[in-house]
């Protein structure tokens, strides 16, 4: 994910981050299933999606803490 995309994520609301997180988790599931059936061509995508999930979760936590204080 480029810094441009991270800036875009920072602009999202908490609800939008939760929607993005759900999309990424669904993609991660699909990639795991593709790998299990031998259909996954781009194996690096799994790692990228995992890291994107972590980024979104971190940003969501930051936003929750910012609104709590």
N, CA, C and O atoms as a GROMACS GRO file, in nm:
protein
  276
    1UNK      N    1   0.086  -0.117   0.000
    1UNK     CA    2   0.000   0.000   0.000
    1UNK      C    3   0.090   0.123   0.000
    1UNK      O    4   0.182   0.132   0.082
    2UNK      N    5   0.066   0.214  -0.088
    2UNK     CA    6   0.149   0.332  -0.098
    2UNK      C    7   0.108   0.435   0.006
    2UNK      O    8   0.003   0.423   0.070
    3UNK      N    9   0.192   0.536   0.023
    3UNK     CA   10   0.160   0.641   0.120
    3UNK      C   11   0.033   0.715   0.078
    3UNK      O   12  -0.039   0.767   0.162
    4UNK      N   13   0.007   0.720  -0.052
    4UNK     CA   14  -0.116   0.783  -0.101
    4UNK      C   15  -0.237   0.710  -0.046
    4UNK      O   16  -0.333   0.772   0.001
    5UNK      N   17  -0.234   0.578  -0.050
    5UNK     CA   18  -0.346   0.500   0.001
    5UNK      C   19  -0.361   0.514   0.151
    5UNK      O   20  -0.473   0.513   0.202
    6UNK      N   21  -0.250   0.526   0.223
    6UNK     CA   22  -0.256   0.542   0.367
    6UNK      C   23  -0.321   0.676   0.400
    6UNK      O   24  -0.402   0.686   0.493
    7UNK      N   25  -0.286   0.779   0.324
    7UNK     CA   26  -0.349   0.910   0.345
    7UNK      C   27  -0.500   0.901   0.321
    7UNK      O   28  -0.579   0.961   0.394
    8UNK      N   29  -0.539   0.825   0.219
    8UNK     CA   30  -0.681   0.807   0.191
    8UNK      C   31  -0.750   0.734   0.306
    8UNK      O   32  -0.862   0.769   0.343
    9UNK      N   33  -0.683   0.634   0.362
    9UNK     CA   34  -0.741   0.561   0.475
    9UNK      C   35  -0.759   0.651   0.595
    9UNK      O   36  -0.859   0.641   0.666
   10UNK      N   37  -0.663   0.740   0.620
   10UNK     CA   38  -0.672   0.830   0.734
   10UNK      C   39  -0.791   0.925   0.723
   10UNK      O   40  -0.843   0.972   0.824
   11UNK      N   41  -0.835   0.952   0.601
   11UNK     CA   42  -0.948   1.042   0.580
   11UNK      C   43  -1.083   0.974   0.602
   11UNK      O   44  -1.185   1.041   0.613
   12UNK      N   45  -1.084   0.841   0.608
   12UNK     CA   46  -1.209   0.769   0.624
   12UNK      C   47  -1.262   0.780   0.766
   12UNK      O   48  -1.185   0.796   0.861
   13UNK      N   49  -1.393   0.773   0.780
   13UNK     CA   50  -1.454   0.773   0.913
   13UNK      C   51  -1.437   0.635   0.975
   13UNK      O   52  -1.395   0.540   0.908
   14UNK      N   53  -1.470   0.625   1.101
   14UNK     CA   54  -1.457   0.497   1.172
   14UNK      C   55  -1.548   0.391   1.109
   14UNK      O   56  -1.507   0.275   1.095
   15UNK      N   57  -1.669   0.429   1.072
   15UNK     CA   58  -1.760   0.333   1.008
   15UNK      C   59  -1.706   0.287   0.873
   15UNK      O   60  -1.716   0.169   0.839
   16UNK      N   61  -1.649   0.380   0.797
   16UNK     CA   62  -1.592   0.343   0.668
   16UNK      C   63  -1.472   0.251   0.684
   16UNK      O   64  -1.450   0.161   0.603
   17UNK      N   65  -1.393   0.273   0.790
   17UNK     CA   66  -1.280   0.184   0.818
   17UNK      C   67  -1.329   0.043   0.850
   17UNK      O   68  -1.267  -0.055   0.810
   18UNK      N   69  -1.441   0.033   0.924
   18UNK     CA   70  -1.496  -0.099   0.956
   18UNK      C   71  -1.543  -0.171   0.829
   18UNK      O   72  -1.527  -0.292   0.816
   19UNK      N   73  -1.602  -0.096   0.737
   19UNK     CA   74  -1.644  -0.155   0.610
   19UNK      C   75  -1.523  -0.204   0.531
   19UNK      O   76  -1.523  -0.314   0.476
   20UNK      N   77  -1.418  -0.121   0.527
   20UNK     CA   78  -1.295  -0.159   0.455
   20UNK      C   79  -1.233  -0.282   0.520
   20UNK      O   80  -1.182  -0.370   0.450
   21UNK      N   81  -1.236  -0.289   0.653
   21UNK     CA   82  -1.181  -0.404   0.725
   21UNK      C   83  -1.257  -0.531   0.688
   21UNK      O   84  -1.196  -0.635   0.666
   22UNK      N   85  -1.389  -0.523   0.682
   22UNK     CA   86  -1.469  -0.639   0.644
   22UNK      C   87  -1.436  -0.685   0.503
   22UNK      O   88  -1.428  -0.805   0.476
   23UNK      N   89  -1.417  -0.589   0.411
   23UNK     CA   90  -1.381  -0.624   0.273
   23UNK      C   91  -1.246  -0.695   0.268
   23UNK      O   92  -1.230  -0.794   0.197
   24UNK      N   93  -1.150  -0.643   0.343
   24UNK     CA   94  -1.016  -0.703   0.344
   24UNK      C   95  -1.017  -0.842   0.404
   24UNK      O   96  -0.948  -0.932   0.356
   25UNK      N   97  -1.096  -0.860   0.510
   25UNK     CA   98  -1.104  -0.993   0.572
   25UNK      C   99  -1.169  -1.094   0.477
   25UNK      O  100  -1.128  -1.210   0.472
   26UNK      N  101  -1.268  -1.049   0.401
   26UNK     CA  102  -1.331  -1.136   0.301
   26UNK      C  103  -1.230  -1.172   0.192
   26UNK      O  104  -1.224  -1.287   0.148
   27UNK      N  105  -1.151  -1.074   0.150
   27UNK     CA  106  -1.050  -1.102   0.048
   27UNK      C  107  -0.946  -1.200   0.101
   27UNK      O  108  -0.901  -1.289   0.029
   28UNK      N  109  -0.907  -1.184   0.228
   28UNK     CA  110  -0.810  -1.275   0.288
   28UNK      C  111  -0.865  -1.418   0.290
   28UNK      O  112  -0.792  -1.513   0.262
   29UNK      N  113  -0.992  -1.432   0.322
   29UNK     CA  114  -1.056  -1.563   0.322
   29UNK      C  115  -1.053  -1.623   0.181
   29UNK      O  116  -1.018  -1.740   0.163
   30UNK      N  117  -1.089  -1.543   0.083
   30UNK     CA  118  -1.090  -1.592  -0.055
   30UNK      C  119  -0.950  -1.634  -0.100
   30UNK      O  120  -0.935  -1.735  -0.168
   31UNK      N  121  -0.849  -1.558  -0.060
   31UNK     CA  122  -0.712  -1.593  -0.098
   31UNK      C  123  -0.668  -1.723  -0.030
   31UNK      O  124  -0.600  -1.805  -0.091
   32UNK      N  125  -0.708  -1.742   0.097
   32UNK     CA  126  -0.674  -1.867   0.165
   32UNK      C  127  -0.740  -1.986   0.096
   32UNK      O  128  -0.678  -2.091   0.080
   33UNK      N  129  -0.864  -1.969   0.055
   33UNK     CA  130  -0.934  -2.078  -0.014
   33UNK      C  131  -0.869  -2.108  -0.149
   33UNK      O  132  -0.854  -2.224  -0.187
   34UNK      N  133  -0.830  -2.002  -0.220
   34UNK     CA  134  -0.762  -2.022  -0.349
   34UNK      C  135  -0.630  -2.095  -0.330
   34UNK      O  136  -0.594  -2.182  -0.411
   35UNK      N  137  -0.558  -2.061  -0.225
   35UNK     CA  138  -0.430  -2.128  -0.201
   35UNK      C  139  -0.453  -2.275  -0.166
   35UNK      O  140  -0.377  -2.362  -0.209
   36UNK      N  141  -0.556  -2.302  -0.088
   36UNK     CA  142  -0.584  -2.440  -0.047
   36UNK      C  143  -0.622  -2.527  -0.166
   36UNK      O  144  -0.593  -2.646  -0.167
   37UNK      N  145  -0.685  -2.466  -0.265
   37UNK     CA  146  -0.727  -2.543  -0.382
   37UNK      C  147  -0.625  -2.536  -0.496
   37UNK      O  148  -0.646  -2.592  -0.603
   38UNK      N  149  -0.512  -2.466  -0.471
   38UNK     CA  150  -0.408  -2.458  -0.572
   38UNK      C  151  -0.436  -2.360  -0.683
   38UNK      O  152  -0.374  -2.368  -0.788
   39UNK      N  153  -0.529  -2.268  -0.663
   39UNK     CA  154  -0.565  -2.172  -0.767
   39UNK      C  155  -0.499  -2.035  -0.750
   39UNK      O  156  -0.511  -1.949  -0.837
   40UNK      N  157  -0.428  -2.016  -0.639
   40UNK     CA  158  -0.370  -1.885  -0.610
   40UNK      C  159  -0.244  -1.864  -0.694
   40UNK      O  160  -0.150  -1.943  -0.687
   41UNK      N  161  -0.245  -1.758  -0.775
   41UNK     CA  162  -0.130  -1.728  -0.860
   41UNK      C  163  -0.037  -1.627  -0.796
   41UNK      O  164   0.085  -1.642  -0.802
   42UNK      N  165  -0.093  -1.524  -0.733
   42UNK     CA  166  -0.012  -1.418  -0.674
   42UNK      C  167  -0.006  -1.441  -0.522
   42UNK      O  168  -0.089  -1.390  -0.447
   43UNK      N  169   0.092  -1.517  -0.478
   43UNK     CA  170   0.101  -1.552  -0.337
   43UNK      C  171   0.138  -1.432  -0.250
   43UNK      O  172   0.108  -1.431  -0.131
   44UNK      N  173   0.202  -1.333  -0.307
   44UNK     CA  174   0.240  -1.214  -0.230
   44UNK      C  175   0.117  -1.133  -0.188
   44UNK      O  176   0.123  -1.055  -0.094
   45UNK      N  177   0.007  -1.152  -0.258
   45UNK     CA  178  -0.115  -1.077  -0.227
   45UNK      C  179  -0.165  -1.109  -0.086
   45UNK      O  180  -0.220  -1.022  -0.019
   46UNK      N  181  -0.148  -1.234  -0.041
   46UNK     CA  182  -0.192  -1.271   0.094
   46UNK      C  183  -0.120  -1.187   0.199
   46UNK      O  184  -0.183  -1.136   0.292
   47UNK      N  185   0.009  -1.171   0.183
   47UNK     CA  186   0.087  -1.092   0.277
   47UNK      C  187   0.044  -0.946   0.274
   47UNK      O  188   0.032  -0.881   0.378
   48UNK      N  189   0.022  -0.895   0.154
   48UNK     CA  190  -0.020  -0.756   0.137
   48UNK      C  191  -0.155  -0.732   0.205
   48UNK      O  192  -0.173  -0.630   0.271
   49UNK      N  193  -0.249  -0.824   0.188
   49UNK     CA  194  -0.381  -0.809   0.248
   49UNK      C  195  -0.371  -0.814   0.401
   49UNK      O  196  -0.437  -0.737   0.471
   50UNK      N  197  -0.288  -0.906   0.452
   50UNK     CA  198  -0.270  -0.914   0.598
   50UNK      C  199  -0.218  -0.782   0.654
   50UNK      O  200  -0.265  -0.736   0.758
   51UNK      N  201  -0.123  -0.724   0.585
   51UNK     CA  202  -0.067  -0.596   0.632
   51UNK      C  203  -0.168  -0.482   0.619
   51UNK      O  204  -0.173  -0.394   0.705
   52UNK      N  205  -0.248  -0.484   0.513
   52UNK     CA  206  -0.353  -0.384   0.498
   52UNK      C  207  -0.455  -0.395   0.611
   52UNK      O  208  -0.502  -0.294   0.662
   53UNK      N  209  -0.489  -0.518   0.649
   53UNK     CA  210  -0.582  -0.539   0.760
   53UNK      C  211  -0.523  -0.477   0.887
   53UNK      O  212  -0.594  -0.409   0.962
   54UNK      N  213  -0.396  -0.500   0.912
   54UNK     CA  214  -0.331  -0.444   1.030
   54UNK      C  215  -0.333  -0.291   1.027
   54UNK      O  216  -0.355  -0.227   1.130
   55UNK      N  217  -0.308  -0.233   0.910
   55UNK     CA  218  -0.310  -0.087   0.898
   55UNK      C  219  -0.448  -0.031   0.930
   55UNK      O  220  -0.461   0.066   1.004
   56UNK      N  221  -0.550  -0.093   0.874
   56UNK     CA  222  -0.687  -0.045   0.896
   56UNK      C  223  -0.724  -0.059   1.044
   56UNK      O  224  -0.786   0.030   1.101
   57UNK      N  225  -0.687  -0.170   1.104
   57UNK     CA  226  -0.717  -0.190   1.246
   57UNK      C  227  -0.645  -0.087   1.333
   57UNK      O  228  -0.701  -0.037   1.430
   58UNK      N  229  -0.521  -0.055   1.298
   58UNK     CA  230  -0.446   0.045   1.372
   58UNK      C  231  -0.511   0.182   1.360
   58UNK      O  232  -0.526   0.253   1.459
   59UNK      N  233  -0.550   0.219   1.239
   59UNK     CA  234  -0.614   0.349   1.219
   59UNK      C  235  -0.748   0.356   1.292
   59UNK      O  236  -0.783   0.460   1.348
   60UNK      N  237  -0.823   0.246   1.293
   60UNK     CA  238  -0.951   0.243   1.364
   60UNK      C  239  -0.928   0.263   1.514
   60UNK      O  240  -1.004   0.335   1.580
   61UNK      N  241  -0.827   0.199   1.568
   61UNK     CA  242  -0.794   0.215   1.710
   61UNK      C  243  -0.755   0.359   1.740
   61UNK      O  244  -0.798   0.416   1.840
   62UNK      N  245  -0.674   0.419   1.653
   62UNK     CA  246  -0.634   0.558   1.672
   62UNK      C  247  -0.756   0.650   1.673
   62UNK      O  248  -0.765   0.740   1.757
   63UNK      N  249  -0.848   0.628   1.582
   63UNK     CA  250  -0.967   0.712   1.575
   63UNK      C  251  -1.055   0.694   1.698
   63UNK      O  252  -1.110   0.791   1.751
   64UNK      N  253  -1.069   0.568   1.744
   64UNK     CA  254  -1.149   0.544   1.864
   64UNK      C  255  -1.088   0.614   1.986
   64UNK      O  256  -1.159   0.674   2.067
   65UNK      N  257  -0.957   0.608   1.998
   65UNK     CA  258  -0.889   0.672   2.112
   65UNK      C  259  -0.899   0.823   2.102
   65UNK      O  260  -0.909   0.891   2.205
   66UNK      N  261  -0.895   0.877   1.982
   66UNK     CA  262  -0.903   1.022   1.963
   66UNK      C  263  -1.041   1.074   2.002
   66UNK      O  264  -1.053   1.182   2.058
   67UNK      N  265  -1.145   0.996   1.972
   67UNK     CA  266  -1.281   1.040   2.006
   67UNK      C  267  -1.310   1.018   2.154
   67UNK      O  268  -1.396   1.087   2.210
   68UNK      N  269  -1.241   0.924   2.218
   68UNK     CA  270  -1.264   0.895   2.359
   68UNK      C  271  -1.202   1.004   2.448
   68UNK      O  272  -1.250   1.028   2.558
   69UNK      N  273  -1.096   1.069   2.400
   69UNK     CA  274  -1.031   1.170   2.485
   69UNK      C  275  -1.086   1.308   2.466
   69UNK      O  276  -1.040   1.402   2.532
   0.00000   0.00000   0.00000
